[in-house]
Amino acid sequence: MGKWGGTISPNFPRVLAFSVWTCTVAPPLLFTVLLELNFAPPGMFRLKCGCQLLTNQVLLILFSFDLPSESHFSERGSLRYVYFVCMYVYLHLCLQFTLRIFHTHSVNDRQFGIQKFQVGCQEMKVRMCCAGLQNLLQGLSFGAKYYSKHSPPQTMCLYSKMGLKKWHILGSSKSIYTHGTAPPGSILPCRFFSCKQEGTKVPSKRKQNTAIVTSGLLHKNLLKSEQKNWNNISPTYKAMTKRIKEKLEELHNMYTLNSGSPRMRFGENVYFEENGCVFLAKADHAEGNAEILFSVEDFGFSDAFIQRIRISPDQRYMAIRLKSENSEEATCIIMKLGNLPVVEKVIPSVFSFEWAANDVLYYTTQKNLKCQNVFMTTFTNQKHTKLVYTEQDARFFVDLYCTKDRRFLTINSNSKTTSEVWLVDCSHPFESPALVQARTTGVIYHIEHRKDQLYILTTYGEPAEYKLMKAPVTSSGKENWQLVYALEKKTKLVDFEMFSDDCIMFLKTAGHLYLNVISFVSHSVQSIKLPTWACEFELESHPEHTTSTCYFQLSSPVHPPKRFAYSFKENNLIEQAVQEVPIIKNCHTTRLLAKSKDETLVPITVFHNKNSKELHRRPLLVHVYGAYGIDLNMSFKEEKLMLIEEGWILAYCHVRGGGEQGLSWHRDGCQHNKLKGVHDLRACIMLLHQLGFSQPKHTALAAASAGGVLAGALCNTDPALIRAMVLQAPFIDVLNTMMKTHLPLTIEEQEEWGNPLEDAKCMKYIKSYCPYQNIKPQCYPSVFITAYENDERIPLTGILQYVQKLRKAALDHASRARKKGNRIPNIILDVQANGSHCDSSWEHSLNEVARHLAFLNRELEEASYPQHHSKSCK
């Protein structure tokens, strides 16, 4: 009996011979054709390895059948062989077709070829050759991207439209919150613009193509110029970069060995992820005996990391989201668990997913930086996939969440200021979703469930801050919402977790973290102040809502994470001392308030070494963000601890536009209030200097992504306040970006920056603070910018043009001033070929951080001892 349940037919020798020919002769013939076509991108190596793996696995499967006696031969077994061989030939034909069309001018044709190949892979259903299939798919995808990037498109006639790059993006999602809205607990470290580049829209196609070609040539020339400049100047920082890397690696090894990954407990089973592997262990057994369920290496995703895991209610299936650090694209892999876990399905371009039932998965797909479709797929005998929901408004972004008691799956459609929720009853997952409350402009709400009551976290009512309300499931309209708990003024709701008889709110007030426990049984609220050193928290996963303990971790930029637990039964907070984590003892934390231009008090968090003397001579590194209602990232970083040990002062300015003091704090710093964030930053730095924390010539400013708007604006208005600045993938050309409505997220971003196309006042206001628009000849601080060549959110062309304009302005000022000892700032752009806007490996981050710190050390050292350094740098 064969492994597929069929016996062998008399035609087996001929079928086997044909199979062997297909597996051994067809691949070399195919590669000969490819070589004749001169197709040899880097993806070819992975492609060839994948073909070899696939061929080997097919041969193993064919020869692994038992050979019964002639009397047991049947046509059923023969048909299975014929089906298998036909599918294999089909795959080869799809592969050849896909690679041939790489030489066409149509990107859509390339994508179609890959889709055809994926269909063949899914139809064949060969479990044992999964690694080979994954390598094949990765080779095809990478080869397509490489070829479309490095080979000029072939046009059929003079007026053919040239194929532009097509990018896809994927951000992370935690709990019920999306990148479209930044309510409790969401931390979004980046801008959300595409890096699509389009020519000017003109009636003539000839002019349009000419504009695109000219823009492309300009981009290429600027990039080559900056790469050459970086290659010339980088040896200056080589020795210091090496020293910093060695120190950071030492600290990283010290703290990673003492920290563990979060655990998900389902009854007696515990699931956790470490080093690209998903493990299953028994709760009462040592984790050293854990079983490996999935490994990124074994499945051919060596350059990817696990971003999300969801276990089905009966624990028969596991859904995993994989994302590469060099791409925004993500893939969902569904594993069927058992004695031998196997891949059940692979879904590309997935953003979020949740199990509605044991074998029913809902998921959203992301295309062109937008997430607007929800699908349902089943894994029963009648497997099928269907579209469940489509969002029509370009301002809204869709994601999924399951209520804690798993009664409902929620479809959340959110813009920056408005939301709408649909409910899927998990006991009837095939029924149509039910609307909770139709979207109302300016009202954000999210849903939890407990005992036939919907608990609604919403901004509905006055003041427009978050409140906890409730309503019956059968009457969920906002006219039936009843207040349960309201936050105090200037309080930030960081996160929210529902349990069977209680809910927990993590709050931030005046820079301090609090844990509020709301009891639905006693109708009481208990507020617990968390340790004063804590600046950041991370809630661990609690799949079972009936648990009696809530686990979370606290950290700060200079304190590694510590695990805490709150016990509902004992009503107290317990510090978990699982492993001893070394913590710096000489770091002092100070919280200040700076008075801004309009008398608003702006919080500042300052860290410095207690043993440091003459703080006015110490180097100061100021951090700022101030956008989307998002807090500054104050989680633990090895480089921050290293700076404290070396005598640096670290300052975090919680300016308006961020979310540190609630939703009103964000509203006061967006759209027509954006300049308030610049005024806040200026007031913070001036207060630090007045209080003796360093001085301008020893001060540096650090910002990333949308934080580049405030940092760049300050450089234009008050360049004398700082000596140097480091920017990572900065957003620095607000006006030109918001004028391009063909970019997929421009309409969505209007709620943050405004609409300059329809509002002349808005255009004038953006122009008044936009970093790129306000560059002028003056003495600028030195600037180091890290950008990514394939960044799908921040256009590289805009950064290239900013650097060129800034450098020219600095040189013009220097040539006009001609004063003795006049300083020409270093304006440096480091364009990384690898890496992406949001996610990067430790190794990649290590190199970036080391270069930034080497630059800052040299600049601030030069300010202290100018006679030891040259006056200018190319």
PyMOL commands that set and color helices and strands:
alter all, ss='L'
color gray80, all
select helices_A, chain A and resi 12-24+26-36+43-63+70-72+75-103+107-124+130-150+205-256+287-289+478-480+615-617+638-645+663-667+671-690+696-698+707-717+719-721+734-738+746-753+760-769+796-817+842-864+866-868
alter helices_A, ss='H'
color red, helices_A
select strands_A, chain A and resi 263-266+269-274+277-282+291-295+304-311+317-324+330-336+342-348+350-357+360-367+370-378+385-390+397-402+408-414+419-425+434-437+445-450+453-458+467-472+482-486+491-498+502-509+512-519+525-529+536-539+549-556+559-567+572-576+587-595+601-609+620-623+649-653+699-704+724-728+782-788+827-832
alter strands_A, ss='S'
color yellow, strands_A
deselect
rebuild
show_as cartoon
